C-alpha cells in the first residue's frame, strides 16, 4: 500500500483526522530496524461488530477489487494532480500492491500484534516515497470513497464509521513508526554496484556498497530503485549476513515483463548508482527457538537462506542446519556448488538438492514431497523461501507432520519478494 499524496482535504472521520502524535516506544524492533514506535495492542482496536462490518464489505468489493483500485488512483490524481509525478508511469504493479496490503490489513484487524507490526513496517518503508503526516487524511478520503462506490448498498453509516476507525488505527501506527524512524536513519541509501556475476538462467549476483552505513539482519529483504526505471521499487533478499565492509549481495532473476529485474541483470554495470530502501522482514535467525534448523530454498529463494547459513557460521555454528534446495531440473539447481563448499567447511551444515521435472541421480520430487520423506521436522525451526505456492505447500506438509506453525518462518505472503522469485 503506497500512501504518497499531496495536501489533505475532507479527511475521513476517525479519532485523529490530522494524524496522531507518535506513540510511546513499546514494541521491540525487528533486527536491522531502529526501535519501533507502535503502541501496545493487547486488545483489538475494533469491536467484533466493527470487524464483521469491515469484512462483510470486503466480501462485497473483492470481486471488483481491480476496478476499485483503478478508481482509487483516478480520484486521487484528480483531486490531487500535483502528486501524479511521484508515481511511476505504469500503475499496474502499484495497484496490485495497494490491494494486497489492504486485504492483508483486513486479515489482521483481529490480530493486534501482527497488525501493529505490519503497519509499522509499512510506515517506515513509505518514507522513501516522501510520505508525510499530512498526506494520510487525503488517502483515507479517497480510499473510503472508493470502498463506498463499490460496496453499494452494503456501505452503511456504521460500515463507514468502522472503516474510518480502522484507517485511523493504521495511520496512527504508520505515522508513529515513520516519525521515529526519521529521527534515526535516512529514508534511502545511495548504493554503488561494486561487483556483478552472471550465473546463467537469467540470474545475476549484484553486490552493492551503500554510501552510508546500512544496518540489516541476515534473512531480511530490501527494496531497490534503479536509474533506468525511477519510482519503480522492487524487493530482493540480501544473500549474505552483514559484512565488515558493509556490502550486500542480491540475487536477481530477469523475469518476463520485469523491467527492473531485466535492467539489473542485463544493463547494470560496476559503478552504477542505485537506491536502497530500509531493510524489512522478520525471517531472521533470532526468531529461532530450537538448536536444529531446517532451511528450504526454491530458485532465487536461496538468497535469504544463504544469508541465514552465513549468520550461523558467523556466530560460531551454534545450530545444526539441514538445507534442501529445489528446482525443476538439475541445471536450475542454482547456487548448489557454493553451498556444497560451505558444507565442506562446516560440519553442522548438510545439503540436499531435489529436482521435480527431470530424472537424474539423486533426489527427485517437489520440495514439499521431499520434506515429508525426510522428516519429521517438529524439533526444528524452519525457514522457507521461494515461490509462494512452494512456501504454502511446504508449510502445510510440515504442519501435517507435527511442526508447530509458529516455528515456520517465511516472508509474509503479501510481500513482493515472494512472488518475484
N, C-alpha and C positions, 0 to 999 in steps of 0.2 A: 504494500500500500504506500503510495508515494504522495505525501502531502506537501505540495510546493505551490503556494498561492500568493497572491498579492494582498491588497487591502481587504480587511474583513468588513462584511456588511450583513445586517439582518442575521445574526448568529442564531443557531438553534437554542431552544430553551434547555439549559442544564445549570447545575449549581454555580459554575464559573464560566459564564459566556465569554469573557475576555481572556480566559486562561488562568489557571490557579497558580498560586505560589508553589515553588518546589516543596516536596515533602521531605521529612527527615530521612536520613540515611539509615535504613533498617534492613535492607536486603543485600546479602553478600554479592559481590560482583563475580561474574564469570572470569576465568583466567584470561589475561590479556585485556581486561577492561578495568577502568577505574571503578571505585566503589559506586554502587547504584544508588539512585535517589528514590526508587519506588517505595510507596508506602506499604506497611504490612497489610495483608488482606486475609485475615483468618476467616472472615465471613464473606459470602458472596456479596458484591457491591449492589446487586439487583435482587429483588424478591423473586420467589419462584413464579409468581404470576407474570412479572415483567419478563423474565427469561422465556416463559412459554409464549408470550406475545411476540417477542423478537423472533423466536424460532418458527413460529407459525407464519409470520410474514416472509421469512426467508424461504420457507417451503413454497410459498406462492410465487416469489420473484425468481427463484433459482432457475426454472426453465427458460426464463427471459433474461438471464444474467448477462449474456453477451451484449444484448441490446441495451441493457441498463447501464453498463459501463461506458458504452459509446455515448449515451445520453448524458451521463455524469460529466464526462470531459467536455462535451459540447456546451453544456450550460456553464461549466467552469470557465472555459475560454471565452464564452460570450459575455459573461458578467465581469470577468477579469482578463481582458485581452492582453494586458501587459505581461501575463505570466506564460503565454504560449511559447515564446522563445526559450524558456527554461526547460522545455521538454524536447525529446528527440522528434525528428520529423515523422518517423513511423511510430504509431502508437499501439500496434497490436500487442507487442510483448508487455507494454506498460499496463494495458487494460487487463491482461491476464494476471499480472502481479497484484493489482488492486483487488481483483476478485478473489484470488487465493488468500490474501491477507484478511479480507473482510470475512470470508467464510471461516477461516481459522479462528478469528476473534469470536465469532458466534459460537463455534465449538467450545470455546474456553470460558464462556460467560459464567458457568457454574463451577469453574476451577480457578479460584482467585490467584493462587500462587503461580500457576502457569500463565494466566492472563497477564499478570504484572511482569513476569519475566519476558514474555514475548513482546509486549508493548514497550518495555524498557529498551529491548534490542532495536525495535523499530525507531524509537525516538533518537537513540544515539546514531543509528545508521542514516537517518534522514538529515542529519546536519550537513552531509556532503552535498545535498541539493539546495542548501541555503534556507531551509525551513526555519521560521521564527515563530515565537509565541503568538503573534498577531495573525498568523496565517490559519490557525486551526478553526476559528469560527466560520470562516468562509468555506472551508472544506466541509464542515458539518452541515452548513446550509445547503450546499449542492448535493451532498450525499443523501440527506433526508428528503430533499425534493425529488431525487431520482427514485428512492425507495417508494415514496408516496405515489409517484406516477405509475410505477409498475406493479405495486401491490393492489391497486384499485380499491374495491370495496373493503378489502382486508385491512386497509390503512385507516384505523380509527384514532380518535384523540388519545386514547390510552396507549395505543401502539406507538404513536408519535412521541408521546412523553417517555415511554420506555426506551426508545431509540435515542432520544435526546440525552437521557440519563446515561445510557451506555456509552455514547460518544463522549460525554463529559468525562467519564472514568478513563477511557482510552486516552483522551487528550491530556488529562492530568498527569498520567504516568509518562507519556511520551515527552511532554514539556519538561517535567522534573528531571527525567533522565538526561535529556539533551542539554539542559542548562548546567547541570553539574559536570557533564562530560566536557562542555565548552571551557570550563574553568581549569581543566586538567590536561587536555590534549587537543591537537588540531582536528579539523574536520576531514582533511585529506592529507595524504603524504605523497609528494612527488617521488618517483622511484625510477631509476635508470636501469635499462636492460644491460646486464654485465656478462651474460653467458646464455647461449642458446644451443640446444642439441635436438636434432630431428630424430625421432625414434621409430619412424615408419608407421603405416596405417593412419596417417594424418595426425600423429601425436608429436608435440614438441614439449621439451622441458625448457622453461624460460626462468632464468634466475635474475632477480631484481635486487638492487641496493637502494633502499629508501634514503632520502636526503636527511631525514630526521629519525631519531630512534623510533622503532616500530615494535611495540610490545604485543606479542601474541603467544598463544599456547599451542603445543602440538595437538593436531586434530581439528583446529579451527579453520574457517574459511574466510576469504576476503573478497571484497568487491573491487572491480578494476575498470578504469576508463582509459580508452586509447585515444591518441590524437586523430585517428582516422574516422572514428565514429563518436564524436563528442556527445555527451549526455546519455550515452547508452552504456550503462553499467552492467557488467556480468560477474558472476560469482564463481570463484575457483578455490579449491582447498590447497593450503600450503602443504608441500610434500616433504617437509623437514621440521625437526624440532628447532627451537631457537638456536642460532649460531653466534659465536663470539663476534663475527664480522658484521652481524645484523642483516645478512642477505636472506632471502627466502626464494624457494623454487616452486613454480607452478607447473602442473601437468595439464596441457591444453590439447584437446582434440578438436580438429576442424570438423564441423558438422554441416550438413546440407542446409543452406539458408542461414547459417550462423555467421553474420557479417563480422562480429567482433572476434570470434574464435578463428575464422578464416584469416583475418588480418594478423592475428597474433602468430599463427602457425606459418603463414606463407609470406608475410610482409615485414614483420618486425625484424630488427637487426640490433646488434650490440650498439649501445649509445642512445637508442630511442628512449624518450621520456614518457612514462605512463603515470597514472594517478591511482592511488590506493585509498579505499575507504577503510573504516575501522574493522578490526577482526571481529568475527561473530562465531557463535556456536558453542555448545556445551559438551560435545563429544570429545572429552579430554581425559587424560589418564587419572586425574584426581577424582573423577567420578567413580572409579573402581573400588569395590569392597573386597573382592576375592584376590588372592595371590595369582591364580591362574586366569589367563586371558585367552579368549577366542577372538581372532580378528578375521574378518571376511571381506574380500575386496573383489568387485567385478569391474573390469575395464579401468578407466582412469580413476575409479573409486579407490585405487591403490594409494593415491596421494596422501590422504589423511591417515590411512593405516600405516603407511611407511613412516610418517611423522611420529605416530604413537610408538612404533617399534624403536625408532631412534631415541625417543624420550625415555623408554625403558632402559636402553643402553646407557644413556647419559646419566641416569640415576643409579647406575651400577647393577642393572639386571635383577631388580627385586621381584620380577614376575616371570612365570613361565608362559610363553606365548605360542599358541597354535595358530598358524596363519594359513588360510585357504584362499587361493587365487582362482578365479573362474573366467572363462571366455568361451566363445563358440568354437574356436579352432585353436590348435596348438600355436600357430603363428601369431595369434592375437593374445597370447598369454603375456601381456605387457608387463615389463619390469621384473620378470621372474628371475633372470640371471643376477640382477643386483641383489634381490632378496636372498637368493641362494648363497651369494658371497657373504651376506650378513649372517646367515645361519651357520656358516663355517667358522665365523669369528665368535659366535655367542652360543653356548651350549643350551641356553634356555629357550632358543627360538627353533621351531620346526616348521617346515613349509610343505604344503601340498598344492599341486595345481590340478584343476579339473577342467575338461572340455566337454561341451554338451552336443556338438554337431559334427564330430569327427572321430573316427576310430583310429586311435593311436595308443601306443603303450602308456600305461598309467591309469589315472582315474578318469572315468567317463560318467557324465551326468551333470545336471544343473547343480549349482551351489546348494540350494535347499535339500536336494536329494542326497548329496554327498554329506552334508551336515548330519542328516538323520542316520546315515550309515555309520559314521564315525563317532557319533555321540555315545552317551548323553553328555550334555554340557551344563548341567544345572549347578555345578560348582565353579562355574566360570563367570566372569564379566565378559560380555560380548560387545564387540564393536563392528558395526556393519556399514559398508559404504559401496555405492554403485548405483545402477539404475533403480528407480523407485519400485518397480514390480519385484525385482530381486529382493530388495530390502523387506518389502511386505511379506513375501512368501517365506523368506528365511526366518523372519520374526515369528510367523505363525508356526513353522516347523519346530522352532526352538521352544516356544511356549507349550506346544503339544507334548513335548518330551521333557517337560519339567523345569525349564529355565524361567525364572520369575521375570515378568515384564520390566520391572524397574532395574534389572541387571542387563538389559539390552539397550545399548547406546547407539544412536544414529542421529543424523541431522533431521530436523522436522520436515515432514513431507511437503510443506508449502515452500521449502527452501529451494530456490532455483538451482543450487549446486547439485541437487539430486537429479533433477530432470535433465540437466545438461550433460550427464555422463553418457 
